[in-house]
Amino acid sequence: MILIKKWAKRAMMSVLFIAALLTTFHSISGVEAKQFAEYVNEDLSLKANKEEDWFTFNHALKTVGVAFKQLREAVSSESKISSSTAVVEEIPSLEESVDWTQYSAKEVVATGYTAYFESTGKNPDHPEFGITYSGVKVKRDLYSTVAADLNVFPIGTILFIPGYGYGVVADKGGAIKGNKLDLYYETVDDVYNLWGKKTLDVYIISMGDGTLTEDQLTELNENESMQVFRQQYN
């Protein structure tokens, strides 16, 4: 019995120490540390000789352990939430963001081209290298320059080409007749790796009036509402 009392006293001191540190003990366990210590100090000293009271005390210690475990889990959970990296909202693609069926569609054969000799017969030292029929410079951007049959799509026509993005008709070509488009890319590798040649439906956003200026093209590409899609097509 003496041994039991000694262990009981040691356990009591441990409980009091834990209770002093855990300010949230009551909210988790539903038992105030002060009441528990009083129970151990008074009741246990009177009834320690009874076996059933030892089991009661032992059960109380287990309750403390469970409460402490719950506290650690709660703190750990809060820490994970507060220290976790910010969730980056996934931005839908331009194709997913607009109901393209509201626009007229036309099937075309689209190929890729560059400003270089293999596509235009001009080298970088040519005074008209990279200059389109409309007078604007070729551009791969949110609104890229494309070449078309001007009898089908006049200069300034804005098209949406799935997988490529917006194209503004700025150029023409001797081999571009009927429902054909040439889509501008900066390098030959991009032409072959990113596009090649495709037959697909393009959507007519607006028909051009035969003119296009650098200012108009810049204004389209700097439209604030479009910047969220820049990385998808630039």
Backbone as CSV, one residue per row, in Angstrom:
resi,resn,N_x,N_y,N_z,CA_x,CA_y,CA_z,C_x,C_y,C_z
1,MET,0.830,-1.198,0.000,0.000,0.000,0.000,0.881,1.271,0.000
2,ILE,1.986,1.229,0.704,2.890,2.371,0.743,3.423,2.685,-0.656
3,LEU,3.739,1.557,-1.379,4.253,1.721,-2.737,3.221,2.404,-3.630
4,ILE,1.993,1.994,-3.402,0.910,2.573,-4.213,0.798,4.061,-3.943
5,LYS,0.891,4.427,-2.649,0.790,5.840,-2.286,1.936,6.647,-2.885
6,LYS,3.147,6.080,-2.877,4.292,6.775,-3.443,4.089,7.052,-4.927
7,TRP,3.622,5.995,-5.638,3.396,6.165,-7.089,2.264,7.145,-7.341
8,ALA,1.314,7.120,-6.438,0.181,8.038,-6.585,0.645,9.483,-6.438
9,LYS,1.525,9.732,-5.451,2.033,11.085,-5.234,2.843,11.562,-6.428
10,ARG,3.687,10.647,-6.968,4.497,11.012,-8.140,3.611,11.347,-9.337
11,ALA,2.588,10.514,-9.491,1.670,10.744,-10.611,0.949,12.067,-10.444
12,MET,0.609,12.374,-9.197,-0.095,13.615,-8.909,0.757,14.819,-9.315
13,MET,2.043,14.790,-8.981,2.934,15.884,-9.308,3.059,16.053,-10.826
14,SER,3.080,14.909,-11.533,3.172,14.966,-12.997,1.934,15.608,-13.588
15,VAL,0.780,15.223,-13.031,-0.488,15.763,-13.528,-0.552,17.262,-13.301
16,LEU,-0.113,17.707,-12.100,-0.133,19.130,-11.792,0.782,19.916,-12.732
17,PHE,1.923,19.325,-13.071,2.861,19.986,-13.978,2.263,20.135,-15.376
18,ILE,1.631,19.030,-15.839,1.012,19.070,-17.163,-0.126,20.077,-17.182
19,ALA,-0.916,20.072,-16.124,-2.068,20.973,-16.045,-1.630,22.421,-16.070
20,ALA,-0.478,22.726,-15.454,0.029,24.091,-15.424,0.455,24.561,-16.814
21,LEU,0.914,23.630,-17.663,1.394,23.993,-18.991,0.280,24.078,-20.026
22,LEU,-0.719,23.230,-19.879,-1.759,23.129,-20.916,-2.913,24.061,-20.590
23,THR,-2.908,25.210,-21.170,-3.972,26.194,-20.886,-5.282,25.821,-21.553
24,THR,-5.188,24.939,-22.561,-6.418,24.556,-23.273,-6.941,23.194,-22.826
25,PHE,-6.404,22.710,-21.688,-6.786,21.378,-21.229,-8.296,21.255,-21.005
26,HIS,-8.861,22.264,-20.394,-10.287,22.187,-20.052,-11.165,22.117,-21.297
27,SER,-10.783,22.898,-22.366,-11.605,22.926,-23.568,-11.581,21.606,-24.310
28,ILE,-10.486,20.836,-24.129,-10.379,19.561,-24.839,-10.938,18.403,-24.029
29,SER,-10.544,18.325,-22.744,-10.927,17.167,-21.931,-12.234,17.359,-21.198
30,GLY,-12.652,18.612,-20.998,-13.864,18.863,-20.227,-13.630,18.758,-18.730
31,VAL,-12.401,18.600,-18.297,-12.066,18.475,-16.866,-11.047,19.535,-16.525
32,GLU,-11.321,20.345,-15.529,-10.358,21.354,-15.111,-9.200,20.706,-14.351
33,ALA,-7.988,21.192,-14.643,-6.810,20.613,-14.004,-6.868,20.777,-12.489
34,LYS,-7.378,21.896,-12.010,-7.461,22.154,-10.569,-8.355,21.134,-9.887
35,GLN,-9.517,20.866,-10.512,-10.434,19.891,-9.926,-9.813,18.505,-9.912
36,PHE,-9.079,18.197,-10.967,-8.462,16.869,-11.042,-7.403,16.703,-9.953
37,ALA,-6.589,17.777,-9.764,-5.541,17.701,-8.749,-6.146,17.565,-7.352
38,GLU,-7.242,18.290,-7.092,-7.899,18.187,-5.793,-8.449,16.775,-5.563
39,TYR,-8.941,16.196,-6.656,-9.454,14.839,-6.549,-8.347,13.873,-6.160
40,VAL,-7.184,14.055,-6.834,-6.065,13.163,-6.547,-5.553,13.368,-5.131
41,ASN,-5.406,14.628,-4.712,-4.813,14.965,-3.427,-5.681,14.522,-2.247
42,GLU,-6.996,14.727,-2.369,-7.884,14.450,-1.245,-8.468,13.035,-1.300
43,ASP,-9.131,12.739,-2.385,-9.830,11.446,-2.445,-8.870,10.277,-2.482
44,LEU,-7.777,10.437,-3.253,-6.868,9.303,-3.378,-6.210,8.984,-2.042
45,SER,-5.849,10.032,-1.264,-5.210,9.789,0.033,-6.143,9.069,0.999
46,LEU,-7.446,9.259,0.831,-8.418,8.606,1.710,-8.775,7.200,1.243
47,LYS,-8.685,6.971,-0.044,-9.204,5.707,-0.581,-8.150,4.911,-1.332
48,ALA,-6.889,5.271,-1.164,-5.854,4.577,-1.917,-5.775,3.109,-1.571
49,ASN,-6.311,2.728,-0.381,-6.245,1.326,0.032,-7.294,0.473,-0.656
50,LYS,-8.129,1.114,-1.394,-9.157,0.346,-2.089,-8.738,0.145,-3.543
51,GLU,-8.814,-1.049,-3.990,-8.353,-1.401,-5.327,-9.127,-0.665,-6.408
52,GLU,-10.434,-0.473,-6.176,-11.250,0.174,-7.194,-10.828,1.617,-7.407
53,ASP,-10.315,2.276,-6.334,-9.888,3.647,-6.471,-8.593,3.752,-7.284
54,TRP,-7.767,2.743,-7.167,-6.541,2.749,-7.989,-6.878,2.688,-9.470
55,PHE,-7.869,1.875,-9.808,-8.284,1.776,-11.198,-8.920,3.080,-11.670
56,THR,-9.650,3.749,-10.752,-10.232,5.052,-11.093,-9.133,6.055,-11.402
57,PHE,-8.119,6.048,-10.536,-6.976,6.948,-10.725,-6.242,6.642,-12.030
58,ASN,-6.047,5.378,-12.293,-5.359,4.955,-13.506,-6.144,5.379,-14.743
59,HIS,-7.449,5.266,-14.651,-8.308,5.685,-15.760,-8.199,7.196,-15.986
60,ALA,-8.109,7.938,-14.877,-7.971,9.391,-14.977,-6.674,9.765,-15.684
61,LEU,-5.593,9.026,-15.372,-4.324,9.292,-16.036,-4.428,9.035,-17.542
62,LYS,-5.150,7.995,-17.900,-5.343,7.695,-19.321,-6.124,8.814,-19.997
63,THR,-7.099,9.373,-19.262,-7.882,10.490,-19.799,-6.985,11.683,-20.094
64,VAL,-6.052,11.939,-19.140,-5.099,13.024,-19.336,-4.259,12.766,-20.582
65,GLY,-3.805,11.539,-20.741,-2.984,11.181,-21.896,-3.726,11.379,-23.200
66,VAL,-4.997,10.968,-23.210,-5.805,11.135,-24.418,-6.006,12.610,-24.732
67,ALA,-6.284,13.395,-23.674,-6.487,14.832,-23.862,-5.226,15.497,-24.410
68,PHE,-4.075,15.083,-23.857,-2.799,15.645,-24.307,-2.530,15.289,-25.766
69,LYS,-2.869,14.054,-26.142,-2.689,13.612,-27.525,-3.578,14.419,-28.457
70,GLN,-4.828,14.665,-28.040,-5.742,15.455,-28.844,-5.233,16.880,-29.009
71,LEU,-4.654,17.412,-27.930,-4.110,18.754,-27.996,-2.972,18.836,-29.005
72,ARG,-2.067,17.869,-28.947,-0.946,17.870,-29.879,-1.425,17.768,-31.315
73,GLU,-2.454,16.917,-31.557,-2.993,16.768,-32.897,-3.646,18.057,-33.372
74,ALA,-4.344,18.732,-32.448,-4.998,19.991,-32.803,-3.966,21.049,-33.172
75,VAL,-2.910,21.144,-32.363,-1.847,22.114,-32.632,-1.143,21.791,-33.938
76,SER,-0.893,20.494,-34.145,-0.233,20.064,-35.372,-1.075,20.402,-36.578
77,SER,-2.391,20.179,-36.474,-3.303,20.472,-37.579,-3.324,21.948,-37.892
78,GLU,-3.368,22.796,-36.865,-3.374,24.233,-37.081,-2.075,24.687,-37.723
79,SER,-0.968,24.068,-37.287,0.333,24.444,-37.825,0.416,24.126,-39.299
80,LYS,-0.127,22.971,-39.702,-0.089,22.590,-41.101,-0.885,23.564,-41.942
81,ILE,-2.005,24.024,-41.414,-2.845,24.947,-42.163,-2.155,26.289,-42.314
82,SER,-1.557,26.781,-41.213,-0.966,28.111,-41.239,0.345,28.147,-42.004
83,SER,1.068,27.027,-42.034,2.373,27.044,-42.664,2.359,26.471,-44.066
84,SER,1.228,25.993,-44.505,1.157,25.410,-45.836,1.267,26.496,-46.887
85,THR,1.749,26.101,-48.058,1.870,27.064,-49.134,0.500,27.451,-49.641
86,ALA,0.398,28.665,-50.158,-0.886,29.152,-50.637,-1.355,28.311,-51.814
87,VAL,-2.646,28.014,-51.825,-3.218,27.227,-52.904,-3.345,28.122,-54.132
88,VAL,-2.735,27.697,-55.207,-2.785,28.476,-56.431,-4.005,28.056,-57.232
89,GLU,-4.848,29.026,-57.462,-6.064,28.731,-58.205,-5.718,28.422,-59.658
90,GLU,-6.216,27.315,-60.154,-5.937,26.921,-61.527,-6.760,27.764,-62.479
91,ILE,-6.106,28.381,-63.436,-6.780,29.245,-64.393,-7.226,28.409,-65.583
92,PRO,-8.499,28.458,-65.937,-8.967,27.692,-67.096,-8.347,28.229,-68.374
93,SER,-8.245,27.388,-69.381,-7.687,27.830,-70.651,-8.670,28.762,-71.339
94,LEU,-8.163,29.476,-72.308,-9.013,30.398,-73.064,-10.132,29.628,-73.763
95,GLU,-9.820,28.452,-74.258,-10.841,27.613,-74.901,-12.001,27.292,-73.959
96,GLU,-11.671,27.113,-72.660,-12.681,26.753,-71.668,-13.433,27.956,-71.116
97,SER,-12.914,29.142,-71.329,-13.457,30.331,-70.681,-14.546,31.035,-71.480
98,VAL,-14.685,30.678,-72.732,-15.639,31.367,-73.603,-16.522,30.344,-74.297
99,ASP,-17.791,30.705,-74.485,-18.704,29.873,-75.266,-18.514,30.241,-76.736
100,TRP,-17.667,29.494,-77.413,-17.310,29.836,-78.786,-18.433,29.565,-79.777
101,THR,-19.442,28.822,-79.364,-20.554,28.528,-80.270,-21.376,29.773,-80.596
102,GLN,-21.161,30.862,-79.871,-21.885,32.106,-80.156,-21.344,32.797,-81.402
103,TYR,-20.194,32.324,-81.901,-19.579,32.924,-83.074,-19.732,31.999,-84.277
104,SER,-19.720,32.614,-85.448,-19.750,31.825,-86.684,-18.433,31.070,-86.820
105,ALA,-18.515,29.854,-87.317,-17.323,29.024,-87.475,-17.093,28.733,-88.952
106,LYS,-15.836,28.567,-89.319,-15.474,28.219,-90.693,-14.328,27.223,-90.660
107,GLU,-14.469,26.173,-91.440,-13.404,25.177,-91.508,-12.294,25.688,-92.410
108,VAL,-11.073,25.580,-91.903,-9.912,26.039,-92.677,-8.795,25.011,-92.580
109,VAL,-7.857,25.146,-93.493,-6.598,24.412,-93.401,-5.558,25.415,-92.926
110,ALA,-5.003,25.174,-91.754,-4.063,26.124,-91.155,-2.672,25.514,-91.081
111,THR,-1.697,26.253,-91.534,-0.295,25.845,-91.440,0.475,26.915,-90.672
112,GLY,1.644,26.547,-90.199,2.482,27.497,-89.491,3.510,28.106,-90.424
113,TYR,3.929,29.328,-90.123,4.980,29.959,-90.918,5.805,30.869,-90.033
114,THR,6.961,31.268,-90.537,7.836,32.216,-89.832,8.120,33.397,-90.758
115,ALA,8.870,34.350,-90.252,9.243,35.504,-91.072,10.489,35.227,-91.900
116,TYR,11.067,34.032,-91.741,12.343,33.739,-92.368,12.198,33.258,-93.818
117,PHE,13.333,33.045,-94.435,13.412,32.793,-95.870,12.547,31.605,-96.309
118,GLU,12.539,30.538,-95.524,11.800,29.344,-95.941,10.304,29.588,-96.083
119,SER,9.782,30.643,-95.417,8.358,30.961,-95.510,8.087,32.203,-96.362
120,THR,8.987,33.188,-96.300,8.717,34.466,-96.969,9.717,34.811,-98.073
121,GLY,10.821,34.069,-98.132,11.857,34.403,-99.105,12.712,35.585,-98.675
122,LYS,12.601,35.984,-97.402,13.352,37.140,-96.895,14.258,36.728,-95.745
123,ASN,15.416,37.344,-95.690,16.354,37.147,-94.591,16.301,38.348,-93.656
124,PRO,16.862,38.210,-92.435,16.816,39.306,-91.469,17.416,40.616,-91.956
125,ASP,18.318,40.571,-92.951,18.915,41.808,-93.460,18.050,42.477,-94.521
126,HIS,16.931,41.866,-94.884,16.029,42.454,-95.869,15.258,43.597,-95.198
127,PRO,15.111,44.734,-95.876,14.432,45.885,-95.258,12.975,45.613,-94.889
128,GLU,12.342,44.652,-95.511,10.948,44.344,-95.213,10.797,43.049,-94.423
129,PHE,11.904,42.582,-93.854,11.843,41.335,-93.071,10.899,41.513,-91.870
130,GLY,9.938,40.609,-91.729,9.023,40.639,-90.601,7.899,41.645,-90.731
131,ILE,7.784,42.316,-91.880,6.720,43.297,-92.093,5.608,42.645,-92.911
132,THR,4.396,42.724,-92.419,3.258,42.100,-93.094,2.680,43.018,-94.165
133,TYR,1.747,42.500,-94.933,1.096,43.262,-95.993,0.368,44.479,-95.427
134,SER,-0.136,44.365,-94.194,-0.852,45.479,-93.565,0.086,46.576,-93.100
135,GLY,1.357,46.250,-92.978,2.347,47.218,-92.509,2.792,46.991,-91.079
136,VAL,2.094,46.125,-90.323,2.501,45.854,-88.937,3.553,44.749,-88.926
137,LYS,4.312,44.692,-87.864,5.316,43.645,-87.714,4.657,42.344,-87.270
138,VAL,5.239,41.238,-87.717,4.728,39.934,-87.284,4.829,39.836,-85.769
139,LYS,3.895,39.135,-85.167,3.865,39.051,-83.704,3.208,37.750,-83.268
140,ARG,3.845,37.101,-82.282,3.219,35.943,-81.607,2.916,36.394,-80.191
141,ASP,1.623,36.585,-79.901,1.228,37.149,-78.619,-0.184,36.677,-78.308
142,LEU,-0.842,37.356,-77.398,-2.244,37.020,-77.118,-3.070,37.139,-78.394
143,TYR,-2.765,38.166,-79.173,-3.328,38.332,-80.512,-2.162,38.289,-81.476
144,SER,-2.060,37.215,-82.225,-0.928,37.021,-83.132,-1.320,37.399,-84.555
145,THR,-0.312,37.740,-85.356,-0.572,38.044,-86.766,-0.684,36.746,-87.555
146,VAL,-1.670,36.704,-88.437,-1.860,35.540,-89.307,-2.068,36.033,-90.727
147,ALA,-1.863,35.134,-91.678,-2.056,35.455,-93.090,-3.253,34.682,-93.611
148,ALA,-4.021,35.326,-94.526,-5.232,34.704,-95.051,-5.486,35.170,-96.477
149,ASP,-6.447,34.527,-97.124,-6.973,35.007,-98.392,-7.846,36.210,-98.047
150,LEU,-7.463,37.387,-98.508,-8.158,38.604,-98.098,-9.562,38.702,-98.663
151,ASN,-9.890,37.860,-99.636,-11.260,37.804,-100.135,-12.165,37.035,-99.171
152,VAL,-11.560,36.223,-98.317,-12.317,35.445,-97.317,-12.270,36.144,-95.969
153,PHE,-11.078,36.528,-95.576,-10.881,37.220,-94.296,-10.084,38.504,-94.555
154,PRO,-10.732,39.642,-94.621,-10.031,40.908,-94.880,-9.025,41.243,-93.773
155,ILE,-8.090,42.128,-94.106,-7.137,42.619,-93.116,-7.907,43.170,-91.908
156,GLY,-7.430,42.825,-90.706,-8.066,43.280,-89.472,-9.077,42.302,-88.906
157,THR,-9.393,41.238,-89.648,-10.321,40.223,-89.135,-9.713,39.537,-87.922
158,ILE,-10.518,39.377,-86.881,-10.046,38.698,-85.663,-10.683,37.318,-85.608
159,LEU,-9.840,36.306,-85.509,-10.284,34.917,-85.450,-9.813,34.294,-84.140
160,PHE,-10.568,33.298,-83.681,-10.043,32.470,-82.594,-9.752,31.101,-83.176
161,ILE,-8.499,30.682,-83.020,-8.030,29.411,-83.578,-7.716,28.471,-82.423
162,PRO,-8.542,27.449,-82.168,-8.296,26.534,-81.046,-6.890,25.940,-81.118
163,GLY,-6.204,25.974,-79.992,-4.853,25.449,-79.921,-3.788,26.466,-80.292
164,TYR,-4.210,27.600,-80.825,-3.264,28.658,-81.210,-3.570,29.953,-80.474
165,GLY,-4.846,30.302,-80.393,-5.249,31.531,-79.734,-5.897,32.478,-80.721
166,TYR,-5.909,33.760,-80.367,-6.470,34.761,-81.265,-5.486,35.060,-82.390
167,GLY,-6.020,35.173,-83.592,-5.223,35.571,-84.739,-5.856,36.775,-85.396
168,VAL,-5.036,37.764,-85.736,-5.509,38.955,-86.445,-4.923,38.913,-87.853
169,VAL,-5.811,38.952,-88.845,-5.341,38.874,-90.222,-4.563,40.144,-90.549
170,ALA,-3.270,39.944,-90.851,-2.388,41.077,-91.129,-1.615,40.888,-92.417
171,ASP,-1.720,39.691,-92.997,-0.865,39.385,-94.140,-1.624,38.525,-95.143
172,LYS,-1.034,38.369,-96.314,-1.574,37.504,-97.359,-0.419,36.706,-97.946
173,GLY,-0.713,35.801,-98.851,0.340,35.009,-99.475,-0.135,34.476,-100.805
174,GLY,0.801,34.311,-101.723,0.444,33.833,-103.046,-0.196,32.453,-103.035
175,ALA,0.204,31.605,-102.067,-0.322,30.243,-102.001,-1.523,30.124,-101.063
176,ILE,-1.926,31.237,-100.465,-3.035,31.196,-99.512,-4.311,31.592,-100.250
177,LYS,-5.044,30.595,-100.683,-6.263,30.813,-101.442,-7.426,30.068,-100.778
178,GLY,-8.574,30.736,-100.744,-9.751,30.098,-100.165,-9.657,30.023,-98.646
179,ASN,-10.159,28.939,-98.096,-10.207,28.778,-96.636,-8.876,28.238,-96.101
180,LYS,-7.860,29.053,-96.214,-6.537,28.691,-95.726,-6.002,29.814,-94.843
181,LEU,-5.209,29.416,-93.859,-4.555,30.373,-92.976,-3.102,29.988,-92.796
182,ASP,-2.263,30.989,-92.622,-0.885,30.778,-92.176,-0.769,31.412,-90.796
183,LEU,-0.346,30.640,-89.800,-0.251,31.113,-88.420,1.201,31.422,-88.092
184,TYR,1.461,32.620,-87.607,2.831,33.039,-87.362,3.422,32.399,-86.109
185,TYR,4.633,31.864,-86.265,5.475,31.400,-85.158,6.848,32.023,-85.316
186,GLU,7.556,32.143,-84.203,8.844,32.829,-84.231,9.969,31.990,-84.814
187,THR,9.880,30.664,-84.698,10.956,29.805,-85.201,10.388,28.631,-85.986
188,VAL,11.232,28.047,-86.812,10.841,26.869,-87.585,10.542,25.708,-86.652
189,ASP,11.322,25.584,-85.578,11.074,24.505,-84.612,9.674,24.627,-84.017
190,ASP,9.256,25.857,-83.717,7.913,26.056,-83.179,6.855,25.639,-84.195
191,VAL,7.086,25.951,-85.444,6.127,25.574,-86.495,5.909,24.075,-86.503
192,TYR,7.000,23.320,-86.465,6.892,21.862,-86.549,6.472,21.229,-85.227
193,ASN,6.977,21.752,-84.132,6.688,21.122,-82.832,5.343,21.526,-82.253
194,LEU,4.897,22.741,-82.533,3.677,23.245,-81.911,2.454,23.222,-82.829
195,TRP,2.688,23.162,-84.116,1.527,23.214,-85.000,1.624,22.264,-86.195
196,GLY,2.464,22.627,-87.174,2.527,21.819,-88.392,1.434,22.245,-89.350
197,LYS,0.505,21.337,-89.605,-0.616,21.617,-90.512,-1.863,20.933,-89.974
198,LYS,-2.958,21.691,-89.867,-4.188,21.136,-89.295,-5.407,21.639,-90.063
199,THR,-6.410,20.783,-90.109,-7.721,21.173,-90.616,-8.634,21.299,-89.407
200,LEU,-9.244,22.459,-89.236,-10.054,22.696,-88.031,-11.025,23.841,-88.251
201,ASP,-11.965,23.975,-87.327,-12.901,25.101,-87.339,-12.292,26.274,-86.574
202,VAL,-12.353,27.451,-87.193,-11.949,28.669,-86.500,-13.202,29.524,-86.304
203,TYR,-13.164,30.380,-85.281,-14.332,31.194,-84.943,-14.072,32.650,-85.333
204,ILE,-15.047,33.235,-86.015,-14.916,34.602,-86.507,-15.417,35.561,-85.435
205,ILE,-14.503,36.243,-84.777,-14.863,37.188,-83.716,-15.366,38.491,-84.325
206,SER,-14.645,38.993,-85.301,-15.099,40.186,-86.022,-14.414,40.236,-87.382
207,MET,-15.138,40.726,-88.377,-14.572,40.855,-89.714,-13.852,42.190,-89.828
208,GLY,-12.715,42.171,-90.482,-11.923,43.389,-90.616,-12.443,44.331,-91.690
209,ASP,-11.959,45.561,-91.661,-12.359,46.561,-92.655,-11.251,46.823,-93.663
210,GLY,-10.220,45.956,-93.637,-9.138,46.101,-94.601,-7.933,46.845,-94.069
211,THR,-7.996,47.289,-92.804,-6.859,48.029,-92.244,-6.469,47.459,-90.883
212,LEU,-5.202,47.646,-90.538,-4.689,47.235,-89.222,-3.454,48.076,-88.933
213,THR,-3.384,48.633,-87.737,-2.228,49.445,-87.345,-1.528,48.816,-86.138
214,GLU,-0.293,49.269,-85.915,0.448,48.794,-84.743,-0.268,49.176,-83.460
215,ASP,-0.858,50.349,-83.422,-1.580,50.789,-82.226,-2.774,49.885,-81.933
216,GLN,-3.500,49.501,-82.977,-4.648,48.618,-82.783,-4.193,47.255,-82.264
217,LEU,-3.118,46.729,-82.802,-2.612,45.432,-82.377,-2.096,45.499,-80.946
218,THR,-1.411,46.580,-80.614,-0.910,46.759,-79.247,-2.054,46.861,-78.254
219,GLU,-3.096,47.598,-78.629,-4.253,47.749,-77.743,-4.915,46.404,-77.463
220,LEU,-5.024,45.564,-78.459,-5.600,44.226,-78.262,-4.753,43.416,-77.286
221,ASN,-3.446,43.457,-77.478,-2.552,42.639,-76.648,-2.374,43.163,-75.238
222,GLU,-2.690,44.436,-75.017,-2.548,45.004,-73.679,-3.872,45.080,-72.935
223,ASN,-4.920,44.527,-73.531,-6.223,44.492,-72.856,-6.079,43.810,-71.504
224,GLU,-6.446,44.530,-70.437,-6.205,44.038,-69.077,-6.883,42.708,-68.796
225,SER,-8.081,42.521,-69.310,-8.833,41.296,-69.030,-8.206,40.065,-69.664
226,MET,-7.283,40.274,-70.607,-6.664,39.151,-71.313,-5.351,38.703,-70.691
227,GLN,-4.788,39.493,-69.790,-3.440,39.207,-69.295,-3.335,37.887,-68.551
228,VAL,-4.449,37.436,-67.963,-4.427,36.179,-67.223,-4.113,35.000,-68.138
229,PHE,-4.340,35.165,-69.443,-4.104,34.077,-70.396,-2.754,34.192,-71.104
230,ARG,-1.974,35.194,-70.736,-0.748,35.472,-71.500,0.187,34.274,-71.568
231,GLN,0.398,33.600,-70.445,1.358,32.495,-70.428,0.931,31.309,-71.283
232,GLN,-0.361,31.245,-71.623,-0.858,30.124,-72.410,-0.502,30.235,-73.875
233,TYR,-0.277,31.468,-74.339,-0.051,31.654,-75.772,1.185,32.476,-76.084
234,ASN,1.942,32.821,-75.059,3.112,33.655,-75.301,4.398,32.858,-75.070
